[in-house]
Amino acid sequence: MVRTRIYLTDIAHWKEVGEVHGEVFESTRPATTLVQVARLIDDAALVEIEADAVIHPEEPAGRG
């Protein structure tokens, strides 16, 4: 199980962020939340991504 949360300072960039997210996670296809926020802790940051993953010992590596 994989879950990501994406925080954007400008929701207009959702498509670009979504494309990169898809390239990184490929076939894993995590449950994802995407929200716009007023700002992040670093004013220079435009996006922040949190990821949680649970790997079950009985599953082969690389499967999510």
All heavy atoms as TSV, in Angstrom:
chain	resi	resn	atom	element	x	y	z
A	1	MET	N	N	0.844	-1.170	0.000
A	1	MET	CA	C	0.000	0.000	0.000
A	1	MET	C	C	0.893	1.238	0.000
A	1	MET	O	O	1.843	1.316	0.760
A	1	MET	CB	C	-0.881	-0.001	1.260
A	1	MET	CG	C	-1.974	1.020	1.265
A	1	MET	SD	S	-1.902	2.607	2.157
A	1	MET	CE	C	-0.841	2.489	3.497
A	2	VAL	N	N	0.605	2.149	-0.883
A	2	VAL	CA	C	1.337	3.417	-0.959
A	2	VAL	C	C	0.313	4.545	-1.016
A	2	VAL	O	O	-0.690	4.452	-1.724
A	2	VAL	CB	C	2.249	3.478	-2.204
A	2	VAL	CG1	C	2.972	4.818	-2.276
A	2	VAL	CG2	C	3.247	2.335	-2.198
A	3	ARG	N	N	0.585	5.604	-0.264
A	3	ARG	CA	C	-0.289	6.777	-0.279
A	3	ARG	C	C	0.598	8.015	-0.339
A	3	ARG	O	O	1.618	8.093	0.347
A	3	ARG	CB	C	-1.142	6.804	0.987
A	3	ARG	CG	C	-1.997	8.071	1.099
A	3	ARG	CD	C	-2.829	8.081	2.339
A	3	ARG	NE	N	-1.955	8.055	3.511
A	3	ARG	CZ	C	-2.389	7.828	4.743
A	3	ARG	NH1	N	-3.648	7.566	4.976
A	3	ARG	NH2	N	-1.536	7.846	5.749
A	4	THR	N	N	0.228	8.976	-1.176
A	4	THR	CA	C	0.961	10.235	-1.243
A	4	THR	C	C	0.009	11.401	-1.017
A	4	THR	O	O	-1.184	11.322	-1.320
A	4	THR	CB	C	1.676	10.424	-2.597
A	4	THR	OG1	O	0.723	10.390	-3.649
A	4	THR	CG2	C	2.725	9.354	-2.822
A	5	ARG	N	N	0.572	12.468	-0.480
A	5	ARG	CA	C	-0.152	13.730	-0.326
A	5	ARG	C	C	0.708	14.800	-0.982
A	5	ARG	O	O	1.888	14.928	-0.655
A	5	ARG	CB	C	-0.365	14.054	1.149
A	5	ARG	CG	C	-1.378	13.178	1.824
A	5	ARG	CD	C	-1.337	13.441	3.341
A	5	ARG	NE	N	-1.516	12.223	4.081
A	5	ARG	CZ	C	-0.583	11.301	4.323
A	5	ARG	NH1	N	0.638	11.463	3.879
A	5	ARG	NH2	N	-0.849	10.216	5.005
A	6	ILE	N	N	0.109	15.542	-1.897
A	6	ILE	CA	C	0.839	16.568	-2.635
A	6	ILE	C	C	0.247	17.925	-2.274
A	6	ILE	O	O	-0.964	18.133	-2.385
A	6	ILE	CB	C	0.739	16.339	-4.155
A	6	ILE	CG1	C	1.243	14.942	-4.513
A	6	ILE	CG2	C	1.499	17.423	-4.912
A	6	ILE	CD1	C	0.962	14.539	-5.952
A	7	TYR	N	N	1.112	18.827	-1.847
A	7	TYR	CA	C	0.703	20.185	-1.491
A	7	TYR	C	C	1.325	21.140	-2.506
A	7	TYR	O	O	2.545	21.182	-2.656
A	7	TYR	CB	C	1.187	20.538	-0.085
A	7	TYR	CG	C	0.706	19.559	0.959
A	7	TYR	CD1	C	1.523	18.508	1.383
A	7	TYR	CD2	C	-0.567	19.667	1.508
A	7	TYR	CE1	C	1.082	17.602	2.331
A	7	TYR	CE2	C	-1.013	18.762	2.464
A	7	TYR	CZ	C	-0.186	17.731	2.864
A	7	TYR	OH	O	-0.626	16.837	3.804
A	8	LEU	N	N	0.485	21.903	-3.195
A	8	LEU	CA	C	0.947	22.864	-4.203
A	8	LEU	C	C	0.606	24.278	-3.764
A	8	LEU	O	O	-0.483	24.529	-3.252
A	8	LEU	CB	C	0.242	22.622	-5.546
A	8	LEU	CG	C	0.575	21.356	-6.300
A	8	LEU	CD1	C	-0.304	21.242	-7.532
A	8	LEU	CD2	C	2.026	21.360	-6.693
A	9	THR	N	N	1.515	25.202	-4.036
A	9	THR	CA	C	1.205	26.605	-3.750
A	9	THR	C	C	0.407	27.232	-4.893
A	9	THR	O	O	-0.185	28.288	-4.717
A	9	THR	CB	C	2.486	27.430	-3.502
A	9	THR	OG1	O	3.339	27.313	-4.639
A	9	THR	CG2	C	3.205	26.943	-2.251
A	10	ASP	N	N	0.373	26.569	-6.046
A	10	ASP	CA	C	-0.422	27.039	-7.193
A	10	ASP	C	C	-1.016	25.823	-7.890
A	10	ASP	O	O	-0.326	25.084	-8.575
A	10	ASP	CB	C	0.456	27.835	-8.159
A	10	ASP	CG	C	-0.337	28.441	-9.311
A	10	ASP	OD1	O	-1.526	28.081	-9.505
A	10	ASP	OD2	O	0.242	29.274	-10.027
A	11	ILE	N	N	-2.308	25.619	-7.701
A	11	ILE	CA	C	-2.989	24.435	-8.233
A	11	ILE	C	C	-2.930	24.367	-9.763
A	11	ILE	O	O	-3.117	23.302	-10.350
A	11	ILE	CB	C	-4.455	24.381	-7.725
A	11	ILE	CG1	C	-5.034	22.969	-7.813
A	11	ILE	CG2	C	-5.334	25.371	-8.470
A	11	ILE	CD1	C	-4.472	22.009	-6.831
A	12	ALA	N	N	-2.597	25.475	-10.403
A	12	ALA	CA	C	-2.479	25.486	-11.866
A	12	ALA	C	C	-1.381	24.537	-12.354
A	12	ALA	O	O	-1.368	24.148	-13.514
A	12	ALA	CB	C	-2.211	26.907	-12.366
A	13	HIS	N	N	-0.474	24.140	-11.472
A	13	HIS	CA	C	0.622	23.241	-11.844
A	13	HIS	C	C	0.286	21.767	-11.617
A	13	HIS	O	O	1.156	20.913	-11.702
A	13	HIS	CB	C	1.892	23.604	-11.062
A	13	HIS	CG	C	2.392	24.972	-11.353
A	13	HIS	ND1	N	2.924	25.340	-12.570
A	13	HIS	CD2	C	2.409	26.084	-10.585
A	13	HIS	CE1	C	3.263	26.609	-12.536
A	13	HIS	NE2	N	2.963	27.095	-11.345
A	14	TRP	N	N	-0.984	21.448	-11.369
A	14	TRP	CA	C	-1.376	20.075	-11.034
A	14	TRP	C	C	-1.003	19.080	-12.121
A	14	TRP	O	O	-0.581	17.966	-11.830
A	14	TRP	CB	C	-2.869	19.988	-10.724
A	14	TRP	CG	C	-3.747	20.146	-11.940
A	14	TRP	CD1	C	-4.268	21.315	-12.411
A	14	TRP	CD2	C	-4.176	19.124	-12.824
A	14	TRP	NE1	N	-5.005	21.081	-13.548
A	14	TRP	CE2	C	-4.969	19.730	-13.825
A	14	TRP	CE3	C	-3.980	17.744	-12.885
A	14	TRP	CZ2	C	-5.548	19.016	-14.859
A	14	TRP	CZ3	C	-4.572	17.035	-13.924
A	14	TRP	CH2	C	-5.344	17.670	-14.894
A	15	LYS	N	N	-1.142	19.481	-13.386
A	15	LYS	CA	C	-0.871	18.538	-14.473
A	15	LYS	C	C	0.610	18.155	-14.526
A	15	LYS	O	O	0.948	16.970	-14.643
A	15	LYS	CB	C	-1.319	19.127	-15.808
A	15	LYS	CG	C	-1.245	18.134	-16.938
A	15	LYS	CD	C	-1.881	18.673	-18.206
A	15	LYS	CE	C	-1.827	17.623	-19.291
A	15	LYS	NZ	N	-2.468	18.049	-20.514
A	16	GLU	N	N	1.498	19.142	-14.448
A	16	GLU	CA	C	2.932	18.863	-14.485
A	16	GLU	C	C	3.352	17.992	-13.300
A	16	GLU	O	O	4.113	17.031	-13.457
A	16	GLU	CB	C	3.751	20.163	-14.473
A	16	GLU	CG	C	3.550	21.034	-15.694
A	16	GLU	CD	C	2.495	22.108	-15.497
A	16	GLU	OE1	O	1.475	21.859	-14.818
A	16	GLU	OE2	O	2.689	23.214	-16.017
A	17	VAL	N	N	2.846	18.329	-12.122
A	17	VAL	CA	C	3.179	17.557	-10.928
A	17	VAL	C	C	2.629	16.133	-11.063
A	17	VAL	O	O	3.310	15.164	-10.741
A	17	VAL	CB	C	2.648	18.250	-9.657
A	17	VAL	CG1	C	2.791	17.360	-8.436
A	17	VAL	CG2	C	3.359	19.574	-9.445
A	18	GLY	N	N	1.417	15.999	-11.571
A	18	GLY	CA	C	0.823	14.683	-11.772
A	18	GLY	C	C	1.621	13.821	-12.738
A	18	GLY	O	O	1.773	12.612	-12.531
A	19	GLU	N	N	2.139	14.436	-13.791
A	19	GLU	CA	C	2.945	13.684	-14.760
A	19	GLU	C	C	4.236	13.163	-14.125
A	19	GLU	O	O	4.610	12.003	-14.317
A	19	GLU	CB	C	3.257	14.560	-15.977
A	19	GLU	CG	C	2.047	14.800	-16.854
A	19	GLU	CD	C	2.295	15.817	-17.963
A	19	GLU	OE1	O	3.417	16.366	-18.049
A	19	GLU	OE2	O	1.358	16.054	-18.746
A	20	VAL	N	N	4.917	14.009	-13.363
A	20	VAL	CA	C	6.152	13.591	-12.699
A	20	VAL	C	C	5.833	12.524	-11.641
A	20	VAL	O	O	6.540	11.516	-11.525
A	20	VAL	CB	C	6.886	14.794	-12.067
A	20	VAL	CG1	C	8.055	14.332	-11.224
A	20	VAL	CG2	C	7.346	15.751	-13.159
A	21	HIS	N	N	4.772	12.715	-10.898
A	21	HIS	CA	C	4.339	11.737	-9.896
A	21	HIS	C	C	4.126	10.379	-10.566
A	21	HIS	O	O	4.576	9.353	-10.061
A	21	HIS	CB	C	3.048	12.239	-9.243
A	21	HIS	CG	C	2.551	11.422	-8.112
A	21	HIS	ND1	N	1.689	10.371	-8.286
A	21	HIS	CD2	C	2.771	11.519	-6.778
A	21	HIS	CE1	C	1.401	9.846	-7.117
A	21	HIS	NE2	N	2.049	10.535	-6.171
A	22	GLY	N	N	3.464	10.370	-11.699
A	22	GLY	CA	C	3.230	9.127	-12.432
A	22	GLY	C	C	4.521	8.471	-12.906
A	22	GLY	O	O	4.655	7.249	-12.864
A	23	GLU	N	N	5.475	9.274	-13.352
A	23	GLU	CA	C	6.767	8.732	-13.795
A	23	GLU	C	C	7.529	8.104	-12.629
A	23	GLU	O	O	8.154	7.053	-12.781
A	23	GLU	CB	C	7.626	9.837	-14.413
A	23	GLU	CG	C	7.120	10.341	-15.751
A	23	GLU	CD	C	7.905	11.546	-16.251
A	23	GLU	OE1	O	8.993	11.836	-15.704
A	23	GLU	OE2	O	7.416	12.214	-17.177
A	24	VAL	N	N	7.467	8.735	-11.467
A	24	VAL	CA	C	8.193	8.231	-10.304
A	24	VAL	C	C	7.572	6.940	-9.778
A	24	VAL	O	O	8.267	5.978	-9.488
A	24	VAL	CB	C	8.242	9.296	-9.180
A	24	VAL	CG1	C	8.774	8.710	-7.890
A	24	VAL	CG2	C	9.078	10.484	-9.621
A	25	PHE	N	N	6.264	6.900	-9.694
A	25	PHE	CA	C	5.599	5.750	-9.090
A	25	PHE	C	C	5.209	4.666	-10.092
A	25	PHE	O	O	4.814	3.571	-9.694
A	25	PHE	CB	C	4.389	6.198	-8.273
A	25	PHE	CG	C	4.777	6.864	-6.995
A	25	PHE	CD1	C	4.829	8.246	-6.900
A	25	PHE	CD2	C	5.134	6.113	-5.888
A	25	PHE	CE1	C	5.209	8.867	-5.721
A	25	PHE	CE2	C	5.520	6.715	-4.698
A	25	PHE	CZ	C	5.554	8.097	-4.620
A	26	GLU	N	N	5.302	4.948	-11.381
A	26	GLU	CA	C	5.038	3.990	-12.455
A	26	GLU	C	C	3.793	3.152	-12.170
A	26	GLU	O	O	2.712	3.677	-12.030
A	26	GLU	CB	C	6.265	3.127	-12.711
A	26	GLU	CG	C	7.462	3.911	-13.189
A	26	GLU	CD	C	8.701	3.073	-13.359
A	26	GLU	OE1	O	8.802	1.986	-12.756
A	26	GLU	OE2	O	9.579	3.521	-14.114
A	27	SER	N	N	3.930	1.838	-12.067
A	27	SER	CA	C	2.771	0.953	-11.922
A	27	SER	C	C	2.271	0.826	-10.488
A	27	SER	O	O	1.261	0.168	-10.237
A	27	SER	CB	C	3.112	-0.437	-12.465
A	27	SER	OG	O	4.153	-1.012	-11.699
A	28	THR	N	N	2.945	1.455	-9.530
A	28	THR	CA	C	2.516	1.364	-8.134
A	28	THR	C	C	1.146	1.998	-7.933
A	28	THR	O	O	0.323	1.499	-7.196
A	28	THR	CB	C	3.557	2.024	-7.199
A	28	THR	OG1	O	4.805	1.387	-7.414
A	28	THR	CG2	C	3.155	1.927	-5.756
A	29	ARG	N	N	0.882	3.106	-8.597
A	29	ARG	CA	C	-0.396	3.818	-8.560
A	29	ARG	C	C	-0.909	4.054	-7.131
A	29	ARG	O	O	-1.907	3.485	-6.718
A	29	ARG	CB	C	-1.434	3.090	-9.396
A	29	ARG	CG	C	-0.916	2.652	-10.731
A	29	ARG	CD	C	-1.561	3.053	-11.969
A	29	ARG	NE	N	-2.851	3.620	-11.914
A	29	ARG	CZ	C	-3.186	4.671	-12.620
A	29	ARG	NH1	N	-2.316	5.247	-13.401
A	29	ARG	NH2	N	-4.398	5.144	-12.574
A	30	PRO	N	N	-0.222	4.908	-6.371
A	30	PRO	CA	C	-0.642	5.145	-4.991
A	30	PRO	C	C	-1.963	5.910	-4.901
A	30	PRO	O	O	-2.355	6.625	-5.836
A	30	PRO	CB	C	0.495	5.998	-4.425
A	30	PRO	CG	C	1.108	6.654	-5.602
A	30	PRO	CD	C	0.938	5.693	-6.745
A	31	ALA	N	N	-2.629	5.746	-3.778
A	31	ALA	CA	C	-3.757	6.612	-3.453
A	31	ALA	C	C	-3.148	7.996	-3.231
A	31	ALA	O	O	-2.142	8.128	-2.542
A	31	ALA	CB	C	-4.447	6.132	-2.191
A	32	THR	N	N	-3.718	9.030	-3.840
A	32	THR	CA	C	-3.097	10.353	-3.818
A	32	THR	C	C	-4.105	11.440	-3.480
A	32	THR	O	O	-5.233	11.423	-3.965
A	32	THR	CB	C	-2.458	10.663	-5.187
A	32	THR	OG1	O	-1.523	9.636	-5.494
A	32	THR	CG2	C	-1.758	11.997	-5.189
A	33	THR	N	N	-3.666	12.371	-2.662
A	33	THR	CA	C	-4.429	13.576	-2.372
A	33	THR	C	C	-3.618	14.755	-2.875
A	33	THR	O	O	-2.412	14.835	-2.643
A	33	THR	CB	C	-4.662	13.720	-0.850
A	33	THR	OG1	O	-5.351	12.579	-0.381
A	33	THR	CG2	C	-5.456	14.979	-0.537
A	34	LEU	N	N	-4.262	15.676	-3.579
A	34	LEU	CA	C	-3.606	16.870	-4.117
A	34	LEU	C	C	-4.389	18.088	-3.648
A	34	LEU	O	O	-5.597	18.177	-3.883
A	34	LEU	CB	C	-3.584	16.814	-5.649
A	34	LEU	CG	C	-3.026	18.029	-6.365
A	34	LEU	CD1	C	-1.504	18.001	-6.314
A	34	LEU	CD2	C	-3.501	18.053	-7.795
A	35	VAL	N	N	-3.707	18.994	-2.951
A	35	VAL	CA	C	-4.384	20.191	-2.442
A	35	VAL	C	C	-3.526	21.430	-2.672
A	35	VAL	O	O	-2.303	21.353	-2.763
A	35	VAL	CB	C	-4.709	20.082	-0.931
A	35	VAL	CG1	C	-5.704	18.976	-0.664
A	35	VAL	CG2	C	-3.465	19.874	-0.107
A	36	GLN	N	N	-4.197	22.559	-2.764
A	36	GLN	CA	C	-3.484	23.834	-2.840
A	36	GLN	C	C	-3.390	24.406	-1.438
A	36	GLN	O	O	-4.350	24.353	-0.667
A	36	GLN	CB	C	-4.220	24.818	-3.743
A	36	GLN	CG	C	-3.522	26.170	-3.819
A	36	GLN	CD	C	-4.122	27.092	-4.854
A	36	GLN	OE1	O	-4.476	26.667	-5.932
A	36	GLN	NE2	N	-4.247	28.359	-4.506
A	37	VAL	N	N	-2.217	24.938	-1.119
A	37	VAL	CA	C	-1.987	25.580	0.174
A	37	VAL	C	C	-1.534	27.017	-0.058
A	37	VAL	O	O	-1.016	27.351	-1.118
A	37	VAL	CB	C	-0.938	24.814	1.013
A	37	VAL	CG1	C	-1.450	23.425	1.377
A	37	VAL	CG2	C	0.391	24.709	0.289
A	38	ALA	N	N	-1.716	27.858	0.935
A	38	ALA	CA	C	-1.331	29.264	0.809
A	38	ALA	C	C	0.180	29.425	0.686
A	38	ALA	O	O	0.666	30.251	-0.086
A	38	ALA	CB	C	-1.843	30.066	1.999
A	39	ARG	N	N	0.924	28.626	1.442
A	39	ARG	CA	C	2.385	28.664	1.370
A	39	ARG	C	C	2.942	27.453	2.077
A	39	ARG	O	O	2.270	26.793	2.853
A	39	ARG	CB	C	2.946	29.948	1.952
A	39	ARG	CG	C	2.650	30.164	3.419
A	39	ARG	CD	C	3.158	31.485	3.906
A	39	ARG	NE	N	4.607	31.393	4.068
A	39	ARG	CZ	C	5.275	32.005	5.015
A	39	ARG	NH1	N	4.664	32.775	5.878
A	39	ARG	NH2	N	6.573	31.870	5.109
A	40	LEU	N	N	4.218	27.204	1.801
A	40	LEU	CA	C	4.943	26.130	2.469
A	40	LEU	C	C	5.963	26.758	3.402
A	40	LEU	O	O	6.196	27.970	3.354
A	40	LEU	CB	C	5.615	25.216	1.432
A	40	LEU	CG	C	4.629	24.485	0.523
A	40	LEU	CD1	C	5.346	23.851	-0.657
A	40	LEU	CD2	C	3.849	23.444	1.302
A	41	ILE	N	N	6.590	25.960	4.239
A	41	ILE	CA	C	7.513	26.496	5.242
A	41	ILE	C	C	8.679	27.262	4.615
A	41	ILE	O	O	9.151	28.246	5.147
A	41	ILE	CB	C	8.008	25.394	6.193
A	41	ILE	CG1	C	8.621	26.023	7.423
A	41	ILE	CG2	C	8.936	24.432	5.493
A	41	ILE	CD1	C	8.751	25.084	8.589
A	42	ASP	N	N	9.126	26.815	3.435
A	42	ASP	CA	C	10.182	27.514	2.690
A	42	ASP	C	C	9.503	28.290	1.563
A	42	ASP	O	O	8.873	27.703	0.693
A	42	ASP	CB	C	11.174	26.498	2.114
A	42	ASP	CG	C	12.310	27.139	1.333
A	42	ASP	OD1	O	12.215	28.336	0.979
A	42	ASP	OD2	O	13.290	26.424	1.060
A	43	ASP	N	N	9.611	29.598	1.579
A	43	ASP	CA	C	8.940	30.426	0.571
A	43	ASP	C	C	9.361	30.098	-0.857
A	43	ASP	O	O	8.626	30.367	-1.803
A	43	ASP	CB	C	9.176	31.913	0.846
A	43	ASP	CG	C	8.419	32.403	2.074
A	43	ASP	OD1	O	7.358	31.829	2.389
A	43	ASP	OD2	O	8.896	33.350	2.716
A	44	ALA	N	N	10.536	29.500	-1.037
A	44	ALA	CA	C	11.006	29.145	-2.376
A	44	ALA	C	C	10.387	27.835	-2.869
A	44	ALA	O	O	10.435	27.540	-4.061
A	44	ALA	CB	C	12.526	29.026	-2.386
A	45	ALA	N	N	9.808	27.058	-1.970
A	45	ALA	CA	C	9.222	25.761	-2.340
A	45	ALA	C	C	7.855	25.962	-3.004
A	45	ALA	O	O	7.036	26.755	-2.536
A	45	ALA	CB	C	9.076	24.874	-1.121
A	46	LEU	N	N	7.627	25.244	-4.087
A	46	LEU	CA	C	6.349	25.306	-4.795
A	46	LEU	C	C	5.504	24.059	-4.573
A	46	LEU	O	O	4.290	24.087	-4.756
A	46	LEU	CB	C	6.589	25.485	-6.296
A	46	LEU	CG	C	7.419	26.704	-6.696
A	46	LEU	CD1	C	7.635	26.702	-8.201
A	46	LEU	CD2	C	6.741	27.988	-6.237
A	47	VAL	N	N	6.162	22.966	-4.196
A	47	VAL	CA	C	5.454	21.694	-3.998
A	47	VAL	C	C	6.108	20.926	-2.850
A	47	VAL	O	O	7.316	20.999	-2.641
A	47	VAL	CB	C	5.446	20.850	-5.293
A	47	VAL	CG1	C	6.847	20.504	-5.736
A	47	VAL	CG2	C	4.616	19.595	-5.138
A	48	GLU	N	N	5.271	20.229	-2.095
A	48	GLU	CA	C	5.753	19.329	-1.051
A	48	GLU	C	C	4.986	18.027	-1.210
A	48	GLU	O	O	3.776	18.030	-1.449
A	48	GLU	CB	C	5.484	19.918	0.329
A	48	GLU	CG	C	5.962	19.045	1.467
A	48	GLU	CD	C	5.770	19.713	2.817
A	48	GLU	OE1	O	6.195	20.874	2.975
A	48	GLU	OE2	O	5.195	19.057	3.704
A	49	ILE	N	N	5.701	16.915	-1.092
A	49	ILE	CA	C	5.072	15.606	-1.248
A	49	ILE	C	C	5.388	14.750	-0.036
A	49	ILE	O	O	6.547	14.630	0.361
A	49	ILE	CB	C	5.545	14.896	-2.528
A	49	ILE	CG1	C	5.183	15.747	-3.745
A	49	ILE	CG2	C	4.928	13.505	-2.635
A	49	ILE	CD1	C	5.707	15.206	-5.052
A	50	GLU	N	N	4.348	14.170	0.564
A	50	GLU	CA	C	4.500	13.203	1.643
A	50	GLU	C	C	4.168	11.837	1.068
A	50	GLU	O	O	3.251	11.715	0.250
A	50	GLU	CB	C	3.505	13.476	2.773
A	50	GLU	CG	C	3.698	14.764	3.506
A	50	GLU	CD	C	2.644	14.944	4.601
A	50	GLU	OE1	O	1.745	14.096	4.750
A	50	GLU	OE2	O	2.741	15.953	5.306
A	51	ALA	N	N	4.880	10.816	1.490
A	51	ALA	CA	C	4.591	9.459	1.021
A	51	ALA	C	C	4.642	8.486	2.192
A	51	ALA	O	O	5.532	8.569	3.036
A	51	ALA	CB	C	5.588	9.038	-0.048
A	52	ASP	N	N	3.664	7.595	2.239
A	52	ASP	CA	C	3.619	6.507	3.210
A	52	ASP	C	C	3.570	5.210	2.428
A	52	ASP	O	O	2.882	5.118	1.403
A	52	ASP	CB	C	2.357	6.582	4.075
A	52	ASP	CG	C	2.263	7.869	4.875
A	52	ASP	OD1	O	3.278	8.239	5.492
A	52	ASP	OD2	O	1.185	8.477	4.880
A	53	ALA	N	N	4.300	4.215	2.896
A	53	ALA	CA	C	4.280	2.909	2.226
A	53	ALA	C	C	4.331	1.806	3.267
A	53	ALA	O	O	5.038	1.914	4.267
A	53	ALA	CB	C	5.453	2.776	1.265
A	54	VAL	N	N	3.576	0.753	3.012
A	54	VAL	CA	C	3.598	-0.439	3.836
A	54	VAL	C	C	3.993	-1.590	2.929
A	54	VAL	O	O	3.356	-1.821	1.900
A	54	VAL	CB	C	2.221	-0.715	4.478
A	54	VAL	CG1	C	2.239	-2.023	5.256
A	54	VAL	CG2	C	1.812	0.448	5.366
A	55	ILE	N	N	5.045	-2.276	3.304
A	55	ILE	CA	C	5.497	-3.423	2.525
A	55	ILE	C	C	5.262	-4.672	3.358
A	55	ILE	O	O	5.755	-4.778	4.489
A	55	ILE	CB	C	6.993	-3.296	2.159
A	55	ILE	CG1	C	7.195	-2.044	1.317
A	55	ILE	CG2	C	7.478	-4.545	1.437
A	55	ILE	CD1	C	8.636	-1.707	1.046
A	56	HIS	N	N	4.501	-5.588	2.811
A	56	HIS	CA	C	4.208	-6.843	3.494
A	56	HIS	C	C	5.314	-7.840	3.167
A	56	HIS	O	O	5.642	-8.042	2.004
A	56	HIS	CB	C	2.843	-7.380	3.052
A	56	HIS	CG	C	1.733	-6.437	3.379
A	56	HIS	ND1	N	1.204	-6.313	4.641
A	56	HIS	CD2	C	1.067	-5.542	2.614
A	56	HIS	CE1	C	0.259	-5.390	4.636
A	56	HIS	NE2	N	0.159	-4.909	3.415
A	57	PRO	N	N	5.879	-8.488	4.166
A	57	PRO	CA	C	6.996	-9.411	3.927
A	57	PRO	C	C	6.673	-10.527	2.942
A	57	PRO	O	O	7.554	-11.010	2.250
A	57	PRO	CB	C	7.296	-9.989	5.310
A	57	PRO	CG	C	6.588	-9.141	6.282
A	57	PRO	CD	C	5.511	-8.393	5.558
A	58	GLU	N	N	5.423	-10.934	2.842
A	58	GLU	CA	C	5.066	-12.028	1.945
A	58	GLU	C	C	4.955	-11.605	0.478
A	58	GLU	O	O	4.835	-12.414	-0.407
A	58	GLU	CB	C	3.767	-12.711	2.387
A	58	GLU	CG	C	2.534	-11.830	2.334
A	58	GLU	CD	C	2.316	-10.931	3.559
A	58	GLU	OE1	O	3.160	-10.913	4.465
A	58	GLU	OE2	O	1.286	-10.248	3.588
A	59	GLU	N	N	4.982	-10.279	0.214
A	59	GLU	CA	C	4.894	-9.794	-1.158
A	59	GLU	C	C	6.289	-9.608	-1.748
A	59	GLU	O	O	7.198	-9.156	-1.068
A	59	GLU	CB	C	4.148	-8.463	-1.221
A	59	GLU	CG	C	2.681	-8.570	-0.888
A	59	GLU	CD	C	1.956	-7.253	-1.066
A	59	GLU	OE1	O	2.491	-6.353	-1.739
A	59	GLU	OE2	O	0.860	-7.125	-0.520
A	60	PRO	N	N	6.456	-9.935	-3.035
A	60	PRO	CA	C	7.761	-9.702	-3.674
A	60	PRO	C	C	8.083	-8.212	-3.705
A	60	PRO	O	O	7.195	-7.373	-3.786
A	60	PRO	CB	C	7.571	-10.232	-5.089
A	60	PRO	CG	C	6.263	-10.917	-5.123
A	60	PRO	CD	C	5.490	-10.518	-3.904
A	61	ALA	N	N	9.351	-7.872	-3.633
A	61	ALA	CA	C	9.794	-6.468	-3.713
A	61	ALA	C	C	9.351	-5.863	-5.029
A	61	ALA	O	O	9.291	-6.533	-6.050
A	61	ALA	CB	C	11.311	-6.396	-3.576
A	62	GLY	N	N	9.008	-4.570	-5.017
A	62	GLY	CA	C	8.605	-3.889	-6.233
A	62	GLY	C	C	7.110	-3.908	-6.486
A	62	GLY	O	O	6.634	-3.311	-7.420
A	63	ARG	N	N	6.360	-4.563	-5.634
A	63	ARG	CA	C	4.907	-4.569	-5.790
A	63	ARG	C	C	4.313	-3.713	-4.712
A	63	ARG	O	O	4.688	-3.797	-3.566
A	63	ARG	CB	C	4.367	-5.993	-5.689
A	63	ARG	CG	C	4.913	-6.853	-6.815
A	63	ARG	CD	C	4.163	-8.091	-6.943
A	63	ARG	NE	N	2.770	-7.753	-7.173
A	63	ARG	CZ	C	1.821	-8.655	-7.315
A	63	ARG	NH1	N	2.110	-9.918	-7.271
A	63	ARG	NH2	N	0.575	-8.296	-7.518
A	64	GLY	N	N	3.361	-2.850	-5.073
A	64	GLY	CA	C	2.780	-1.965	-4.078
A	64	GLY	C	C	1.380	-2.105	-4.056
A	64	GLY	O	O	0.435	-1.631	-3.934
